[in-house]
Amino acid sequence: MQFTELITTLANVHQRLSQQAIRQADQLMTLRNWLIGFHIVEYEQHGDDRATYGQNPIPKIAQAMKQQQVRGFSDRNLYLFKNFYLAYPNILQFLTAKFQLPDFEQIEQKALSRYVPPANVPDINYALLFERLTFTHFVELLKVDDPLRRRFYEVEALRNAWKVHELNRAITTLLAERTGLSTDKSAVISRVKDDQPAGISDYIRNPYLLEFLQFEEKAEYSENDLEGAIIDHLQDFLLELGRGFCFEARQKRISFDNRHYRIDLVFYHRILRCHVLIDLKIGEFDHADAGQMNMYLNYYADNESTPHDNPPVGLILCASKNNALVKYTTSGLAHDIFVSQYLTNLPDKEQLQAFIERESQGL
């Protein structure tokens, strides 16, 4: 063996086994955190001096561990460990088998005796889940209260090998809700892998979830009602639009001789460096809507854009749309026009459940 080959071999051995050691250390930390959560719940349910400590012993536990000079036992962490145990009470059977820890058999039996699988939630390979995900992944997953939606993120984290920041991005942008409604589910999921979206289409969502508008029952609505509700909840609407959108105007008037038109909402996108014009439609998308938006964009390109701006973009928000009609209406236009559906209610859980079951196959 040549000296250079020796150095390469040693470096490979170091890297491979160091990574394995880090992974095993994280899994043992996951086990430690689960056990802490188990003992807290066990104490809360069977502790002899619960009357002394009250119904919530966590602050006293944190203080006592601090006096023992044991780090990492803050109130926040203890609540996290407790919630981790409650969300994943069947973890021990996988981790004790992996690390050959027979001392925990009694704890495992107690935990499994209390385990009730959530109703109408597809099953998952738990051994694979705890083999591939770090505890930091589980911290993100615990932010999702609904078991079905959490199962969606578990499955997709496995299928797509998401890093923690990718999982966080999926959760904060409500990927489960969007996927349950999207006609191109694989495209929606694949976007999470790109922390910095590459093109205009990556910044335009479909559908948009506007449940925060809290529409009251009414015989009929107009575009003005929709616009007014959005303005009343502008902060929520900006969060739903996503990164980079800056509100600029509502009912922006443009005129041709004595004929006036009004653009419902105007935003400037600081990352794309272009105006985004939004037209609100209370009903179904019509081909005439695209023609009107194209006219708005032509006007903005000539009269409102600066030399440093990119061409403006149009977004038509409608209650429903025909995808084929959208395709043939918007293809070949000089400007980018997107047509997205908006929903004032979250999607049906049955849609999401069916998708998770399909995605779970082959894991």
N, C-alpha and C positions, 0 to 999 in steps of 0.2 A: 504493500500500500504506500502510495506517495504521500508526502507530508500534506500537500494541499487537499488530498482526498480525506486524510485523517481529520483535518480541521473542519471540512464540510460535514463529515459524519458526526463529529462531536457536536457541532452546531445544530444539526437536525435532531439528534437525540435530546439535547437540552431543550429545544423549542417544543418538541412533541410532548415530552414528559412534563415539562413545566406547565403547558396548557392543560394537560390532564390533571395535574395536581391542583391547579386553580379551579378547574371544574368540579373536582371532588370536594374541595374545600367549600365551594359555594353550595353544593348539595348537602353537605353536613351542616352548614349554616341554615339552610332551609329546614332541615330536620330539627335543629335546635330551636328555631323560631316556632315551628309547629308544636313542639313539646311544651314550650313556654305557654303558648296559647291554650293547649290542652289543660295544663295544670291550673291556669287561671280560671277557666270555665269549670273545671272539676271542683275547685275551691268555692266558687260562687254558688254551685249547686249543693255542695255537701259540707262546706266549711263549718267547723264547730263554733267559731267565734264570729259568725257573720253579723250578729247583732252589734258587736264591737266595731267592726269595720264598715257596717252598712251594706247596702246593695251594690255599691261600686267600690271594690277594694283597690282598683288600679292606682289611684294617686298615692295611697299608703304604701303599696308595693314599690312604686317608683322611688319614694322617699327612703324606704328601708334599703333598697339596693344601692342607692346613692351613698348611704352611710356605710355600706359594705365595700364602697369604692369599686363597684362593678359598673362599667360603662355600657351604654347602649340600652338602658332600661328606662328611658324617658316615658312619660305618659303616652305620647304619640306612638312610640314603638310598641308599647304594651297593648294598646288598642289594636294596632296593626297585627300583632301576633295572634291576638284573640280572634280577630276577624278572619285571619288566614286559616286558623283551625276550623272555625265554623263553616267557612266556604269549602274547605277541602278536608273533611274529617276522615277520608279513607286513604290519605297519603302514606300512612305509616307502613302499611303492608308492602308497599313498593320500595321504600327507602330502607327498611330493616332487612329485607331480602337482599338488596344490593350490597349493603355494608355488613351483612351477617351479624345482626344485633339481636340475639334471642332474648335479652333482658326486657324488651319492650312488648312481649307477647300479651301481657295482661292489659297494658294500655291500649294496644291494638284492638283487642276484643271489646273493650269498653267503647272505644271510638266507633267501631263498626256496628256495635249494637244500637247506637243512636243514629246511624247514618240512614237517611231516607232519601233516595234519589229524587231529584226535582222532577215534577210531572211534566210530560210533553217536551222534555229536553233530550236530544239525541245523545247517545253514549259516546265516550271518547276513550282512547287508549291512555289511561292515566300513567302507566309506566313510561310511555314515550313522552308524555307531557312533562313529567318531572325529570326525565333524562335530558331533555333539550332546553328547557326554560330555566333561567336563573331566578333567584328570589326577587330580584328587581323587576323581572317580568310580572311576577305575581303581585307585586305592589301596584303595578298599573292595572292588572286585571281586577283587583279588589275595588277599584273605583267604579266598576260596573255592577250595579246592584241586581239587575235582572239576570237570573241564571241562564236564560236562553241567549240573551245578547252576549253574556260573558262566554258561553260556549262557542259562539261565533268567533270571537276574538282568539280563543284558545286554538280552535281548529286552524284558523288562518295564520296564526303565529307559527304553528308547526309546518303548515304547507309552504309557507313563503319564507321561512327562516328569518322572521323579523327580528331586528335588533330592538332594544328597549325604546329608543326614540321613534322608531317606525311604528311600534305598537301604540305608543302614546299618541302619535299623530293620527292613527286610525281611530282611536277612541274619541279624541277631542273633535274630530271632524265627522263624528256619527257615521262611520263607515258601515256599521251593521244596518242602520236604517236605510242608507242609500242603496246598499247592495240588495236588500230585500225588495226594492222597487225598480232597480235598474234593469234594462233589457240587455245590457252588455256587462255582466257582473265581473268577468275576468278583467276587463279593462279598468273598472273601478278599483279593484283590488290591486292591480299592478301599479297603479299610480302611487301607492303608499311607499313603494321601494325608492322612489325618487324624492328625496327630502327637498330638493330645489326643482320644482316643476320646470320643464324645458320650454314649453310653448304656451300660447294663449289658451288653447283648449284645456290645459292642465289647471288653469285658474277658474274655469267656468264649470260649475257643478250642475248635475242633473240627477235627481230632482233637487229642488230647494225646499227645505222643511221650515214652514212658517207657522208652526203650531203656537208660537209665542204671541201671535196676533190675537188669539182668543176671541174669534168672531162669535157674536151672539146670533141666535136664530133670527132670521129675517126673511121676508118673502122673496127678496132679490137684492143683489148687490151690484154696484157699479164700479168702474175703474177708479173713480174718485174715492169710494169707500176703501178700496184696497190700498190706494196710495196714502190716504190719510192714516190708515192703521199702520202702515210701514213707517211713516214719518213719526208717529207716536211711539214706535218701538225701534227707532233708528239704530240705537246701540246694538240691539239684538240682531237687526237686519245686517249691520256691518259685520258682526261676528259670523253670521251665516254665509255672507258673501265670501269671507276668507281673507287671506293676507293681501295687503297692498291697496285695498279699496278706500278711497277718500271721498267723502260726500262733497259735492260741489253745488248742485242746484236741483230744484224741483220745478216742474212746469216751465222749463226753459223755452222761451218764445223765439221762434225764428219766423221771418216774414219774407214774402215775395210780393212786391207791390202792396196791395191792400189785403192780401190773403195771409192769414197767420196760422201757424202750427205750434203745438206745444209738446215738448219731449218730457215724458213723465218724470224721469229721474236721470241726473247726470252725475257720474263719478269720474275721478281721475285715479288711474292705477299707477302708483309710484314705482313699482318694480318694472312693469311693462312700459311705463312712460307713454301712456296713451289715455284718451278719454274712453269711458265705457258708457254708452247710452242705453238706458233701460226703458222698454215700453211694456206697460202692464195690460194684460188682457184677462178679463173676468171669465171668458169662455174658451172655446177651442181655437187653436191656431188656424189662421186662414192665409192663403197665398198673398193676399193684399197686404197683410201685416209686414211681410218681408220687403215688399216694394216701398212701403212707407218708411221703414227703417233704413233702407238703402239711401233714400233721399236725405234723411237726417244725417247720415254718415258723410255723404258727399258735401253737404253744407258745412259740417264741422271740419272736414279736411281742408276746405278752402278758406273758411272764415274764422275758425276758433283755434286751430292748431298752431303751435309755434314751430320754428325750424328744427327744434330739438325733439319734438314729439314724434312718436310712431303713429301710423294711421289709426283712427278711432275704430272701436269695436262696438257692435250692437248686440244686445241681449234682449230677447223677447220672452217675458215671463207669462205663461198661460196656464189655465187650469187643466187643459188636456191638449194632446197633439197626435197627429198621425205621422209616424216616423218617415214613411215613404214620401208624403207630401212635403215634409220639412226638407228632405234630401234634395228633391227635384226643384224646390222653390229657391233654396239658398245656394245651390251649386252654381259656380261660374260667375258669381257676383264680384264686383271690384273690391268689396270690403268683407271682413269676417263678420258674419251674423250667426249668432247662436240662439237656439230656441230651447228653453228649459221649462219643464213642468214645475209648478209649485204645489205643495200640499199643506193643508192646514191641520192635518192629523197624521200621526205616526203610522207606519205601515202595519198590516196584519201580521201577527206573530206566526200564523201558519205558513206564510210565504217564507219567512226567515227560517223556520224550522225545516221546511223541505229543502232549502238551499244548504243548510248545515249538514243534513243527512247525506246529500250528494257529495259535499266537499270532504266528509269524513271517510268516504270509501277510499281504500288504498293507503291510509295512514299506517 
